[in-house]
Amino acid sequence: MMNLPSGAFRPPPRVASTVVRLRFHPEEPAVDDRALFRSVVQAAFGQRRKMLLNTLRREWPERAAAALDAAGIVATRRPETLTVGEFAAVANRLSKARPAVLP
C-alpha cells in the first residue's frame, strides 16, 4: 500500500489517494475427498514433532507408506514442512488406495 500526494494528479484532487496492490491466491489443489483430506491433516499434526509416516500409520497402517511414496513425499519429513498441495496429494493417494467395500 502506498499513499500518494494530491500533487501527483492533474488537476490535484481534494482527497487522499492510496495505491493498493492486490495479489490473488493460487487455486486450491484438487482434493478427491475433503473429509479424508481433513483427517490426513489432523492426523499429521496430532502428535507434535513426529515424522509424517509415524503419524499417518496410526490411522492408515497398511496404506500410509505407499501413499507417501506414490505422492513423491519422503516419509521422514515432518508435517510442518509439507505444502497444502502435498497434503492434498497424500489424501488423494489414500483415497485411491481404499479397500473395496464388500456388500
C-alpha positions as CSV (number, residue, x, y, z in Angstrom):
1,M,0.0,0.0,0.0
2,M,1.3,3.4,-0.9
3,N,-0.1,6.9,-0.1
4,L,0.0,9.4,-3.0
5,P,0.0,13.2,-2.5
6,S,-2.7,15.2,-4.3
7,G,0.1,16.8,-6.4
8,A,0.6,13.5,-8.2
9,F,-2.6,14.2,-10.2
10,R,-3.6,16.9,-12.6
11,P,-5.8,18.6,-11.5
12,P,-5.0,17.8,-7.9
13,P,-7.9,16.2,-6.1
14,R,-9.1,17.3,-2.7
15,V,-9.0,13.8,-1.3
16,A,-6.2,11.5,-0.1
17,S,-5.2,8.8,-2.6
18,T,-3.7,5.4,-1.9
19,V,-2.5,2.7,-4.3
20,V,-3.4,-0.8,-3.3
21,R,-1.8,-3.9,-4.9
22,L,-4.0,-7.0,-4.9
23,R,-2.5,-10.4,-5.2
24,F,-4.8,-13.3,-5.9
25,H,-4.2,-16.6,-4.2
26,P,-3.5,-19.6,-6.4
27,E,-6.3,-22.0,-6.8
28,E,-6.7,-24.7,-4.1
29,P,-5.3,-28.1,-5.0
30,A,-7.8,-30.6,-6.2
31,V,-8.9,-32.9,-3.4
32,D,-10.9,-36.0,-4.1
33,D,-12.4,-36.3,-0.6
34,R,-12.4,-33.3,1.6
35,A,-13.2,-35.3,4.8
36,L,-10.2,-37.5,4.1
37,F,-8.0,-34.5,3.5
38,R,-9.1,-33.0,6.8
39,S,-8.4,-36.4,8.5
40,V,-4.9,-36.5,7.0
41,V,-4.0,-33.0,8.1
42,Q,-5.4,-33.7,11.6
43,A,-3.6,-37.0,11.9
44,A,-0.3,-35.4,10.7
45,F,-0.4,-32.6,13.3
46,G,-1.9,-34.8,16.0
47,Q,1.4,-35.6,17.5
48,R,4.0,-32.9,17.6
49,R,7.5,-33.4,16.2
50,K,6.8,-36.8,14.8
51,M,7.8,-37.9,11.3
52,L,5.0,-37.9,8.8
53,L,4.9,-41.7,8.3
54,N,4.7,-42.4,12.0
55,T,1.7,-40.0,12.4
56,L,-0.2,-41.4,9.4
57,R,0.4,-45.0,10.2
58,R,-1.8,-44.7,13.3
59,E,-4.8,-44.1,11.0
60,W,-3.8,-45.9,7.9
61,P,-1.4,-48.6,8.9
62,E,-1.3,-50.6,5.6
63,R,-1.6,-47.6,3.2
64,A,0.4,-44.7,4.7
65,A,3.9,-45.7,3.4
66,A,2.5,-46.4,-0.1
67,A,0.5,-43.2,-0.3
68,L,3.6,-41.1,0.7
69,D,5.7,-42.9,-1.8
70,A,3.2,-42.5,-4.6
71,A,2.8,-38.8,-3.8
72,G,6.6,-38.4,-4.0
73,I,7.0,-37.4,-0.4
74,V,9.9,-38.6,1.8
75,A,8.3,-40.5,4.7
76,T,10.8,-39.0,7.3
77,R,9.6,-35.4,6.7
78,R,7.8,-33.6,9.4
79,P,4.2,-32.4,8.8
80,E,5.1,-28.7,9.1
81,T,7.3,-29.0,6.1
82,L,4.6,-30.0,3.7
83,T,2.6,-27.7,1.5
84,V,-1.2,-27.8,1.2
85,G,-0.7,-29.3,-2.3
86,E,1.5,-32.1,-0.8
87,F,-1.2,-32.9,1.8
88,A,-3.8,-33.0,-1.0
89,A,-1.6,-35.4,-2.9
90,V,-1.3,-37.7,0.1
91,A,-5.0,-37.6,0.7
92,N,-5.8,-38.3,-2.9
93,R,-3.4,-41.3,-2.9
94,L,-5.0,-42.6,0.3
95,S,-8.4,-42.1,-1.3
96,K,-7.4,-44.2,-4.4
97,A,-5.9,-46.9,-2.2
98,R,-9.1,-47.5,-0.1
99,P,-10.0,-51.2,0.1
100,A,-13.1,-52.2,-1.7
101,V,-16.3,-52.2,0.4
102,L,-17.9,-55.6,0.4
103,P,-21.7,-55.9,0.3
